[in-house]
Amino acid sequence: KTFGKTGWQVSTIGLGTWNIGNQWGEIDDVTAYATIHAAIESGMNLIDTADAYGIPYGLSEKRLGRALGGIRHQLYVVSKVGNWGRRMGYQLAYAHPDHVRLCIHASLGRLRTDYLDVSLCHESNLGDPTVYLEGFEQLVQEGSIRAYGISTNSLEVLKRFNVNGTCSVVQVDYSLLNRAPEAEFLPYCQEQNIGVMVRGPLAKGVLSGRYDAASTFTDTVRQGWNDEGAARDKFLEQVAQVDRLKQVVKPGPAMVTTALRYVISHPAIATAIPGAKSPEQARTNAAAGDTLLSAAECERLVNALQG
């Protein structure tokens, strides 16, 4: 599909690399490289990462940089800036455009490349975007990035970031279990010709149909689902929805494929970026990009979820 105002042709399924940085459980270098190569060999031409992905920070970018030796020019590489240190309680202030520029240059070093195709602001609840807009414009002028945007679920934040009409790309959480962007967010992106990347198309794996109320999680991303509270309540609510979905879609690879096809079938969406921790997962994800669903098929899925 065409990637918004960039005009680039991107694969409808790309690779998200949060999963290869050990935050979703340990994964070794060999498996990480094999997963990246399987994704590319299966037709993916867009890969997403961030400076804050990994234990330690930057591990996802480092692994991706090593894996892309000799083939980086064939791909669209997206990274993000704005969350460095947040997880550990010492978030950088990003108080000056140079802070943004320095972080991007650090990402370029880890990725072993001299440019990013897209740099995204990772502060999803950003108030004043001035520091990022100025920093990104300087990076475009110096040839370090080709385009820029923001990762956010808030239409108001996106509108502020696009105040000058220079936001080329947005990354938003969107899935069969979170259809909120369909109301206003995605129509705005279509109107502004902003390329939309979908994160969370499988709702952190829930849309594989593999989990139930008895499931426990050891990875740092989903550990909170084990304990009583809002995160677990949301997980249980999503599991109940997926149980209804199982009446029309078989759990496992078929459900993954269907969930991915649902989001990429929306005309506003250019690409979805599910994560993968194995070559097999990457190949399953990539295969979903071969076909779009009809409006009737999408409606059938939504009706099943609603019971």
HELIX and SHEET records of a PDB file:
HELIX    1   1 GLY A    4  THR A    6  5                                   3    
HELIX    2   2 TRP A   18  GLY A   21  5                                   4    
HELIX    3   3 ASP A   29  GLU A   41  1                                  13    
HELIX    4   4 LEU A   59  ALA A   67  1                                   9    
HELIX    5   5 ARG A   72  GLN A   74  5                                   3    
HELIX    6   6 ARG A   86  MET A   88  5                                   3    
HELIX    7   7 PRO A   97  LEU A  111  1                                  15    
HELIX    8   8 THR A  130  GLN A  141  1                                  12    
HELIX    9   9 LEU A  155  PHE A  161  1                                   7    
HELIX   10  10 ALA A  180  GLU A  182  5                                   3    
HELIX   11  11 PHE A  185  GLN A  192  1                                   8    
HELIX   12  12 VAL A  206  SER A  208  5                                   3    
HELIX   13  13 GLN A  223  ASN A  226  5                                   4    
HELIX   14  14 ALA A  230  LEU A  245  1                                  16    
HELIX   15  15 PRO A  253  ILE A  264  1                                  12    
HELIX   16  16 PRO A  279  ALA A  287  1                                   9    
HELIX   17  17 ALA A  288  ASP A  290  5                                   3    
HELIX   18  18 ALA A  295  GLN A  306  1                                  12    
SHEET    1   A 8 LEU A  15  GLY A  16  0                                        
SHEET    2   A 8 LEU A  46  ASP A  48  1                                        
SHEET    3   A 8 TYR A  76  VAL A  81  1                                        
SHEET    4   A 8 LEU A 116  CYS A 121  1                                        
SHEET    5   A 8 ILE A 145  SER A 151  1                                        
SHEET    6   A 8 VAL A 169  ASP A 173  1                                        
SHEET    7   A 8 GLY A 195  ARG A 199  1                                        
SHEET    8   A 8 ILE A 269  ALA A 272  1                                        
END                                                                             
